[in-house]
Amino acid sequence: MAGSVRRPEQTGPPELFYNEDEARKYTQNSRIIDIQSQMSERAVELLCLPEDQPCYLLDVGCGSGLSGDYITEQGHHWVGIDISTAMLDVALDREVEGDLILGDMGQGVPFRPGTFDGCISISALQWLCNADKKSHNPPRRLFRFFTTLYSALARGSRAVLQLYPENAEQLELVTAQAMRAGFTGGMVVDYPNSTKAKKFFLCLFAGISGVLPKGLGEMSAEQGVTHQASFIKERMRFKNAKGKSVKKSRETG
């Protein structure tokens, strides 16, 4: 795709892309803060947490803690994990309320079984679809992430992961590995007919088969079926994505 703007995850590993300059940008750019806050609000809404009850949440790809700020405002407690030391340094400088862990989500989330009442992730999951190093195998890294996440969640809880998929193949790859790990659920698409407002949220159920929420901006129930890739009891064609090769990024370093 010559001449097109490269997506951040195509430029190299996240720990290098999210350097000190990018970390400062995330903290000082009001537009980025607004978008991050809106997506965090929607993700927490899709978790369907009990009302008036503090919950313990995991924020995967927490960055500088913008999503955590919203979680705190809602009266919940949280732990954030991120691969970028620069972003976590900004979170520490901002004195966010959550606990912070430096880690690669592709190597799994290091928590005891049943630790969390829910999980959110904003704009991080698509990074696992790329191989930034020769040792990286995207299907394997996705499966490792989802299996450890499933274990870390209390049975009956949810994970809501907002992502920017590059294409339909990436969506199939992600949902296939989530289902292999034991999750049920599917993709909720907000404003599916809008180029700018369209947002993808992978809504996963741990240990239950819940009703998939309806995406915002859908005109009818029939449309909702079209835009929600549910995989509650079907392997569908996602099983074919297990061994699919994915586009590799240039080796760095």
ABEGO torsion letter per residue (X at the ends): XBGBBBBAAAAEBAAAABBAAAAAAAAABAAAAAAAAAAAAAAAAAAGBBBGBBBBBBBBGAEAGAAAAAAAAAGBBBBBBBABAAAAAAAAAAGBABBBBBBBAAAEBBBBBGABAEBBBBGAAAAAABBABAABBAAAAAAAAAAAAAAABBBGBBBBBBBBBABAAAAAAAAAAAAAAGBBEEBBBBGAABAAABBBBBBBBBGBBBBBBBBBGBABAAAAAAABBBAAABAEAAAAAAABBBBBBBBBX
